[in-house]
Amino acid sequence: MLNTGNTAWIIVATILVMLMTVPGLSFFYGGLVRRKNVLSIMMQCLIIVAVISIEWIVLGYSWVFGTDFMANGNPLGVVIGGFDKIFLHGLTPQTLTVGNIPEILFALFQCMFAVITPALIIGAFAERIKFSGFLLFTLLWALFVYNPMAHWVWGGGWMQRMGVIDFAGGTVVHINAGASALMMALLLGRRKDYGTAWQPITPHNIPFVVIGTALLWLGWFGFNAGSGLAADGVAVNAFLVTHLATAVAAVVWMLLEWFINKKPTIVGFCTGAVAGLVAITPAAGATDAFGALFIGLLSACVCYLFVACIKPKLKYDDSLDAFGVHGVGGFVGAVLTGLFATRFITGAEGPQGALYGDVHQLWIQVLVNVIAFLFSAAMTFILFKIVDKWVGLRVKEKEEDIGLDISQHGEMAYNDNE
């Protein structure tokens, strides 16, 4: 029978996850770029919501959670789902899934994950990508990178069969997007006026960053606490550890800045909060408050090292630190899940981490996520070359100078004449 409590909660969680992309991520990224590019980054977030939602309903859901390739033990089923659920074929309001919620609601909830994952990547190539090339690349990336990865981890594929723990998307969302973000930043090259001292370009609207962070923090409760597909104790624990890890990471990042640069910044606090949100994602259904505290602490330290030290030293232009926060934070969280997972949360027969006696789980977390990173990076390289040859990906120097708002969309965010 339909569970109305679970259904109501997942409806709310779906709304919260959508809020993470628009308006959450669009404000967060929009505030970090320069004023001549703010509409461009917001448009990219908006179009991803629309285009990927269509792709997901038409084909993506079936490729991730379809079952026909699994019939009779077909080995292809561990690689990709089938075509039996295209256009959500066979799903009616009476078709129920895990948690006794309608499967069409589960499909919509998962759609929001498919939406936000490529949206995270745009932070790496902000301020220098053609809209047409971006649009084609994003669609192909969703089809041939996100869908296979999601099937491997969540849809019955080989990573899930190995026993990897990824409660809400550390592997599928953050490592997947982070690896692609790094590859895109390297292939596109640095922005024309990226500082000779390799310092971040000054954000044009820090209040936007604060608003975006607050919306991401709020939306992440749906992202993590909703991933158990039930209004139960696991959801409450995911809610708790998500909030705790985020708070710890934000404070630790602020303290690092305060000690090293002598000033605690709002942008630093916000960046630390996002790092904590990212890192706790795979562990939200497997760790307790003790683990969450250390995940928040360690994710802030490692992500800060990559953003503030390694990136300037290596001189790659990950514009808004999509790799430094999501790729690195996702990997830290995924590995630490193999350390801090506990049966106090996963149940008597559930997985547990090395800290509680199962070193094998830690090994699985490391191996699977290294492979996931390499797969995503390699596929991004291939798709970049295809799209760049076909329609081009980088804007011309003059278009970059005047800003993508005008050169790509013919609009301005602010009228300086008023």
Residue pairs with C-beta under 8 A, 6 or more apart in sequence:
1 100
2 96
2 100
2 101
2 102
3 99
3 100
3 101
3 230
5 231
6 99
6 100
6 101
6 229
6 230
6 231
7 100
7 101
7 102
7 105
8 231
9 226
9 230
9 231
9 235
10 99
10 101
10 105
10 106
10 109
10 226
10 229
11 105
12 222
12 226
13 109
13 221
13 222
13 223
13 225
13 226
14 105
14 108
14 109
14 112
14 222
14 226
15 222
16 218
16 219
16 220
16 221
16 222
16 223
16 226
17 109
17 112
17 113
17 116
17 219
17 222
17 223
17 226
18 49
18 112
18 115
18 219
19 215
19 218
19 219
19 222
20 112
20 116
20 215
20 216
20 219
20 220
20 222
20 223
21 45
21 48
21 49
21 112
21 115
21 116
21 119
22 45
22 46
22 49
23 211
23 212
23 215
24 212
24 215
24 216
24 218
24 219
25 45
25 116
25 119
25 120
25 212
25 216
26 41
26 42
26 45
26 46
26 212
27 208
27 209
27 211
27 212
27 215
28 208
28 209
28 211
28 212
28 213
28 215
28 216
28 270
28 274
29 41
29 42
29 45
29 122
29 123
29 126
29 212
29 320
30 38
30 41
30 42
30 205
30 208
30 212
31 38
31 203
31 204
31 205
31 206
31 207
31 208
31 209
31 210
31 211
31 212
32 123
32 126
32 203
32 209
32 267
32 319
32 320
33 40
33 41
33 126
33 127
33 203
33 204
33 319
33 320
34 127
34 201
34 202
34 204
34 403
35 204
35 205
35 403
35 413
35 414
36 402
36 403
36 404
36 405
36 406
37 126
37 127
37 403
37 404
37 405
38 204
38 205
38 208
38 405
38 413
39 404
39 405
39 409
39 411
39 412
39 413
40 126
40 127
40 131
40 403
40 404
40 405
40 408
40 409
41 122
41 126
43 131
43 409
44 119
44 122
44 131
44 134
45 119
45 122
47 135
48 115
48 118
48 119
48 122
48 138
49 115
49 119
51 135
51 138
51 139
52 60
52 111
52 114
52 115
52 118
52 138
52 139
52 142
53 111
53 115
55 114
55 139
55 142
55 143
56 107
56 110
56 111
56 114
56 115
56 142
57 87
57 88
57 107
57 111
58 86
58 87
59 86
59 143
60 111
60 114
60 142
60 143
60 146
60 147
61 85
61 88
61 107
61 110
61 111
62 81
62 82
62 83
62 84
62 85
62 86
62 89
63 80
63 81
63 82
63 83
63 143
63 147
63 148
63 151
64 81
64 110
64 147
64 150
64 151
64 154
64 155
65 81
65 85
65 107
65 110
65 151
65 154
65 155
66 81
66 82
66 83
66 84
66 85
66 155
67 77
67 81
67 82
67 84
67 85
68 82
68 83
68 84
69 76
69 77
69 80
69 81
69 82
70 77
70 81
70 82
70 156
71 77
77 156
77 157
78 152
78 156
78 157
78 158
78 161
79 148
79 151
79 152
79 157
79 158
80 147
80 148
80 151
80 157
81 147
81 151
81 155
81 156
84 90
85 91
88 104
88 107
91 102
91 103
91 104
91 107
92 104
93 102
93 104
94 102
95 102
95 103
95 104
96 102
96 103
97 103
97 106
97 229
98 106
98 229
98 230
99 228
99 229
99 230
101 229
106 229
109 226
109 229
110 150
113 150
113 169
113 172
113 173
113 223
114 142
114 146
114 147
114 150
116 173
117 142
117 146
117 169
117 172
117 173
117 176
117 177
118 138
118 141
118 142
118 146
118 177
120 173
120 174
120 177
120 178
120 181
120 322
120 326
121 138
121 141
121 177
121 180
121 181
121 184
121 322
122 129
122 134
122 322
123 181
123 318
123 319
123 320
123 321
123 322
123 326
124 180
124 181
124 182
124 184
124 185
124 318
124 319
124 320
124 322
124 323
125 134
125 181
125 184
125 185
125 188
125 319
126 319
126 320
127 191
127 319
127 400
127 403
127 404
128 188
128 191
128 192
128 319
128 394
128 395
128 400
128 404
129 188
129 393
129 394
129 395
129 404
130 391
130 392
130 393
130 394
130 395
130 408
131 404
131 408
131 409
132 391
132 392
133 387
133 388
133 391
133 392
133 393
133 394
134 393
136 387
136 390
136 391
137 383
137 384
137 387
137 393
140 383
140 386
140 387
141 180
141 379
141 380
141 383
144 379
144 383
145 176
145 180
145 375
145 376
145 379
145 380
145 383
146 172
146 176
148 157
149 171
149 172
149 176
149 372
149 375
149 376
150 172
151 157
152 158
152 159
152 160
152 372
153 159
153 160
153 164
153 166
153 171
153 172
154 160
154 166
154 172
159 171
159 368
159 372
162 364
162 368
163 351
163 361
163 364
164 171
164 364
164 365
164 368
164 369
165 282
165 283
165 286
165 337
165 338
165 341
165 351
165 361
165 365
166 172
166 282
166 334
166 337
167 224
167 227
167 228
167 238
167 281
167 282
167 283
167 284
167 285
167 286
168 223
168 224
168 227
168 238
168 281
168 282
168 284
168 285
169 223
169 227
169 281
169 282
170 278
170 279
170 281
170 282
170 283
170 330
170 333
170 334
170 337
170 369
171 282
171 330
171 334
171 368
171 369
171 372
173 281
173 326
173 330
174 278
174 281
174 326
174 327
174 329
174 330
174 333
175 327
175 330
175 331
175 334
175 369
175 372
175 373
175 376
176 372
176 376
177 322
177 326
177 327
177 330
177 376
178 322
178 323
178 325
178 326
178 327
178 328
178 329
178 330
178 331
178 373
179 323
179 327
179 372
179 373
179 374
179 376
179 377
179 380
180 376
180 377
180 379
180 380
181 318
181 322
181 323
181 326
181 327
182 316
182 318
182 323
182 327
182 377
183 376
183 377
183 380
183 381
183 384
184 380
184 384
185 316
185 317
185 318
185 319
185 322
185 323
186 316
187 381
187 384
187 388
188 393
188 394
189 317
189 394
190 315
190 316
190 317
191 201
191 317
191 319
191 400
192 397
192 400
192 401
193 201
194 201
194 317
195 201
198 311
198 312
198 315
199 312
201 319
203 209
203 267
206 266
206 267
209 266
209 267
209 270
210 266
210 270
212 270
213 270
213 273
213 274
216 273
216 274
216 277
217 246
217 273
217 277
220 242
220 246
220 277
220 281
221 239
221 242
221 243
223 281
224 238
224 239
224 242
224 280
224 281
224 284
224 285
225 235
225 236
225 238
225 239
225 242
225 284
226 235
227 238
227 284
227 285
228 234
228 235
228 238
228 285
234 285
234 345
237 284
237 285
237 288
237 345
238 284
238 285
240 289
240 292
241 280
241 283
241 284
241 287
241 288
241 289
241 291
241 292
242 277
242 280
242 281
242 284
242 292
244 289
244 292
244 293
244 296
245 276
245 277
245 279
245 280
245 292
245 293
245 295
245 296
245 299
246 273
246 276
246 277
246 280
246 296
247 273
247 276
247 296
248 276
248 292
248 293
248 296
248 297
248 300
249 272
249 273
249 275
249 276
249 277
249 279
249 296
249 297
249 299
249 300
250 269
250 270
250 272
250 273
250 276
250 300
251 269
251 272
252 272
252 296
252 297
252 300
252 301
253 268
253 269
253 271
253 272
253 273
253 275
253 300
253 303
253 304
254 264
254 265
254 268
254 269
254 272
255 264
256 268
256 300
256 301
256 304
257 263
257 264
257 265
257 268
257 304
258 264
260 308
271 303
271 307
271 321
271 325
272 300
272 303
272 304
274 325
274 329
275 299
275 300
275 303
275 304
275 325
275 329
276 295
276 296
276 299
276 300
276 329
278 299
278 325
278 326
278 329
278 330
278 333
279 295
279 296
279 298
279 299
279 303
279 329
279 330
279 332
279 333
279 336
280 287
280 292
280 295
280 296
280 299
280 333
281 330
281 333
282 330
282 333
282 334
282 337
283 291
283 292
283 295
283 333
283 336
283 337
283 340
283 341
285 345
285 346
286 337
286 340
286 341
286 342
286 345
286 346
286 350
286 351
286 353
287 295
287 337
287 340
287 341
287 342
287 345
287 353
288 340
288 342
288 344
288 345
290 340
291 336
291 339
291 340
291 341
291 342
291 353
291 355
294 336
294 340
295 332
295 333
295 336
295 340
298 332
298 336
299 329
299 332
299 333
299 336
302 328
302 329
302 332
303 324
303 325
303 328
303 329
303 332
306 323
306 324
306 328
307 321
307 324
307 325
310 324
311 318
311 321
311 324
318 324
327 373
330 369
331 369
331 373
334 365
334 368
334 369
335 362
335 365
335 366
335 369
337 353
337 365
338 353
338 354
338 361
338 362
338 363
338 364
338 365
338 366
339 353
339 354
339 355
339 362
340 353
340 355
341 350
341 351
341 352
341 353
341 356
341 358
341 361
342 352
342 353
342 355
342 356
343 349
343 350
343 351
343 352
343 356
346 352
351 358
351 361
352 358
352 361
353 361
353 362
354 361
354 362
384 393
387 393
388 394
395 404
395 407
395 408
398 407
399 407
399 408
400 407
405 411
405 412
405 413
406 412
